[in-house]
Amino acid sequence: MKALKRYYSKKEQATLFLNIVVLIVFTGFTISLMASQTQLVSTIILGFILVFFSLSMILKEILNFFFQKAIYQLTTECDPLAGLETMERVRKFDLYRGYTVSYVAFCSLVYIDTEDTDALFDLFSANNKLTQSGKDMVLIKNYSLYKAYVILNNKTQMKRAYADLIKLKVLTNKKKGVSPLYAWFDIEAEFALLTNDVKEANSILSKANIIALNTRERAHHYYLVGRVEAERGNLEEARSYMNQVTKIANKMAIYDKALRLSEEMNREKTQKTR
């Protein structure tokens, strides 16, 4: 029960309970129907339907449990590699491949959080059929490649990737568009910062609504805000944000980067006071 409360929202817990009730009712009804049959063939067919349906539902709930656990490890515990290990179990037993898009999106976030650009490029290579179709996959691919070039500090490719990515922003607000997977205000502010428009980056971030952000997203957001404040010369505010990052980023790559930047600002402050 503790695991369910940790990994599942109240709505997801209610859905799980409802599915269990449906399975129990279906099992009881089918067994009763089997008992009333006079022909062996009919009993066997019903038995086959019962076993197939029951195993499919049980597998679905087991996969969903591990999927929710992986999400929790990535977005709340900020432990991307632990999350990936759990997600690989989901992928291994996902017989109907219902988690394909989720798996790709999850892996891309893990590689971004660990700054593994080689893995990102491999994931979205032309040879990987897993990532070649679907409108949501286009968004995931464009965002991931943009982040890869940001990590590599390749400004030329970053600008090209951003141009492809930003075109998809309008589609996230349409009913039949792509899913709203990312915080666009952070994407736009980061690009403004990296193209030396600190004023625009600060303006975007000052209007950002971060209520819906999970712990992982907050870590990235605070890191970005801290960098912007540092560029504006507000070292106290920058250090404050970097300290917030180190409190929640856990095993993300930005933990070490935030810690390093905070130490550099502390040394700079010490030198100024001498």
C-alpha positions in Angstrom: 0.0 0.0 0.0 2.9 2.4 0.8 4.3 1.8 -2.7 0.9 2.5 -4.3 0.5 5.8 -2.4 4.0 6.8 -3.3 3.8 6.0 -7.0 0.1 6.5 -7.8 -2.0 9.6 -7.6 -5.4 9.2 -5.9 -7.1 9.0 -9.4 -4.7 6.3 -10.4 -5.4 4.4 -7.2 -9.1 4.6 -7.9 -8.6 3.3 -11.4 -6.5 0.4 -10.1 -9.2 -0.5 -7.6 -11.9 -0.3 -10.3 -9.9 -2.6 -12.6 -9.5 -5.1 -9.8 -13.3 -5.1 -9.2 -13.9 -5.6 -12.9 -11.5 -8.5 -13.0 -13.1 -10.2 -10.0 -16.6 -9.7 -11.4 -15.6 -11.0 -14.8 -13.8 -14.0 -13.3 -16.8 -14.9 -11.2 -19.2 -14.4 -14.1 -17.1 -16.5 -16.5 -16.6 -19.3 -14.0 -20.4 -19.4 -13.3 -21.0 -19.5 -17.1 -18.5 -22.3 -17.5 -20.2 -24.4 -14.8 -23.5 -24.1 -16.6 -22.1 -25.4 -19.9 -23.0 -28.9 -21.1 -20.5 -29.1 -23.9 -16.8 -29.5 -23.3 -15.8 -27.3 -26.2 -17.8 -24.3 -24.8 -16.2 -24.8 -21.4 -12.7 -24.8 -23.0 -13.4 -21.7 -25.0 -14.7 -19.8 -22.0 -11.7 -21.0 -20.0 -9.4 -19.7 -22.6 -11.1 -16.3 -22.7 -10.9 -16.2 -18.9 -7.2 -17.0 -18.8 -6.3 -14.6 -21.6 -8.4 -11.7 -20.3 -7.1 -12.2 -16.7 -3.5 -12.5 -17.6 -3.7 -9.5 -19.9 -5.2 -7.3 -17.2 -2.7 -8.5 -14.6 0.2 -7.9 -16.9 -1.2 -4.4 -17.7 -1.4 -3.5 -14.1 2.1 -4.9 -13.3 3.5 -2.9 -16.2 1.7 0.2 -15.1 3.0 -0.2 -11.5 6.6 -0.3 -12.7 6.0 2.5 -15.2 4.7 4.7 -12.3 7.7 3.7 -10.2 10.1 4.7 -13.0 8.3 8.0 -13.4 8.6 8.6 -9.6 12.3 7.7 -9.6 13.0 10.1 -12.5 10.8 13.1 -11.6 10.6 13.0 -7.8 13.7 11.2 -6.6 15.7 12.7 -9.5 17.6 9.4 -10.0 17.6 9.0 -13.8 19.6 5.7 -14.0 17.5 4.0 -11.4 14.4 5.1 -13.3 15.9 3.8 -16.5 16.6 0.4 -15.0 12.9 0.2 -13.9 11.7 1.4 -17.3 13.7 -1.3 -19.0 11.6 -3.9 -17.2 8.5 -2.3 -18.6 10.0 -2.4 -22.1 11.0 -6.0 -21.7 7.6 -7.3 -20.8 5.5 -4.8 -22.9 4.2 -7.5 -25.2 1.7 -5.2 -27.0 4.2 -2.3 -27.2 1.8 0.1 -25.6 4.6 2.0 -23.9 6.8 2.7 -26.9 6.3 6.5 -27.0 6.5 6.7 -23.2 9.7 4.6 -23.3 11.4 6.9 -25.9 10.3 10.0 -24.0 11.5 8.6 -20.7 14.9 7.5 -22.2 15.4 10.9 -23.7 14.9 12.6 -20.4 17.3 10.2 -18.7 20.0 11.0 -21.3 19.4 14.7 -20.9 19.6 14.5 -17.1 22.9 12.4 -17.4 24.1 14.6 -20.3 24.7 11.5 -22.4 24.6 13.1 -25.9 25.9 10.0 -27.7 22.9 8.0 -26.3 20.5 10.8 -27.4 21.9 10.8 -31.0 21.7 7.0 -31.1 18.1 7.0 -29.9 17.0 9.3 -32.7 19.3 8.0 -35.4 17.8 7.3 -38.8 18.5 3.6 -38.2 16.3 3.4 -35.1 12.8 2.5 -36.3 11.5 3.0 -32.8 11.6 6.8 -33.2 10.6 7.3 -36.7 6.8 7.7 -36.5 4.2 9.6 -34.6 3.5 13.3 -34.1 4.5 13.2 -30.4 7.7 11.5 -31.5 8.6 14.5 -33.6 8.3 16.8 -30.6 10.4 14.4 -28.4 13.0 14.1 -31.1 13.3 17.9 -31.8 13.5 18.7 -28.1 16.0 16.0 -27.4 18.3 17.1 -30.2 18.0 20.7 -29.2 19.1 19.8 -25.6 21.9 17.6 -27.0 23.4 20.6 -28.8 22.9 22.8 -25.7 24.9 20.3 -23.7 27.6 20.2 -26.3 27.5 24.0 -26.5 27.2 23.7 -30.3 25.6 27.1 -31.0 25.1 26.6 -34.8 23.3 23.3 -34.5 21.5 24.5 -31.4 19.9 27.4 -33.3 18.8 25.1 -36.1 17.3 22.6 -33.7 15.5 25.3 -31.8 14.0 26.7 -35.0 12.6 23.2 -35.7 11.4 22.8 -32.1 9.7 26.2 -31.7 7.5 25.5 -34.7 5.8 22.8 -32.6 4.9 25.1 -29.8 1.6 26.2 -31.4 0.6 22.5 -31.9 0.7 21.8 -28.2 -2.3 24.1 -27.7 -4.4 22.4 -30.4 -6.9 19.6 -29.6 -5.3 17.3 -32.1 -1.8 18.6 -31.8 1.2 17.1 -30.0 1.1 16.5 -26.3 2.3 19.3 -23.9 5.4 17.4 -22.7 7.7 20.3 -21.9 7.8 23.7 -20.2 8.0 26.1 -23.1 9.0 29.0 -20.9 12.2 27.3 -19.9 13.0 26.3 -23.5 12.5 29.9 -24.7 14.4 31.4 -21.7 17.3 29.0 -22.1 17.6 29.8 -25.8 17.5 33.6 -25.0 20.2 33.1 -22.4 22.4 31.1 -24.7 22.1 33.6 -27.5 23.1 36.4 -25.1 19.7 38.0 -24.6 19.7 37.9 -20.8 17.0 40.6 -20.6 14.6 38.5 -22.6 15.5 35.3 -20.6 14.8 37.1 -17.4 11.5 38.5 -18.7 10.3 35.1 -19.8 11.2 33.5 -16.4 9.6 36.3 -14.4 6.3 35.3 -15.9 6.7 31.6 -15.7 4.1 29.6 -13.8 6.0 26.7 -12.1 3.1 25.3 -10.0 2.7 22.3 -12.3 6.4 21.5 -12.5 7.6 18.3 -10.8 10.8 18.0 -8.8 13.0 17.2 -11.8 11.6 20.1 -13.8 12.0 22.4 -10.9 15.7 21.5 -10.6 16.2 22.4 -14.3 14.1 25.6 -13.8 16.0 26.7 -10.7 19.4 26.0 -12.5 18.3 28.1 -15.4 17.1 31.0 -13.2 20.3 30.8 -11.2 22.4 31.2 -14.4 20.3 34.1 -15.6 20.7 35.8 -12.2 24.4 35.3 -12.3 24.6 36.9 -15.8 22.6 39.8 -14.4 25.2 40.2 -11.6 22.8 39.1 -8.8 25.2 36.6 -7.2 23.2 36.3 -4.0 20.1 35.3 -5.8 22.1 33.1 -8.2 23.7 31.2 -5.2 20.3 30.8 -3.6 18.9 29.1 -6.7 21.9 26.9 -7.1 21.5 25.8 -3.5 17.9 24.9 -4.3 19.2 22.8 -7.2 21.7 20.9 -5.0 18.9 20.1 -2.5 16.7 18.3 -5.1 18.7 17.4 -8.1 20.2 14.3 -6.4 21.9 12.2 -9.2 21.2 14.6 -12.1 24.2 16.1 -13.9 23.1 19.6 -13.0 23.7 18.7 -9.3 27.5 18.8 -9.9 27.2 21.8 -12.2 25.1 23.8 -9.7 27.5 22.9 -6.9 30.5 24.0 -9.0 28.9 27.3 -10.0 27.9 28.0 -6.4 31.4 27.4 -5.2 32.8 29.7 -7.9 30.4 32.4 -6.8 31.4 31.9 -3.2 35.1 32.3 -4.1 34.3 35.4 -6.2 32.5 36.9 -3.2 35.4 36.1 -0.9 37.9 37.7 -3.2 35.8 40.9 -3.5 35.6 41.2 0.3 39.4 41.0 0.8 
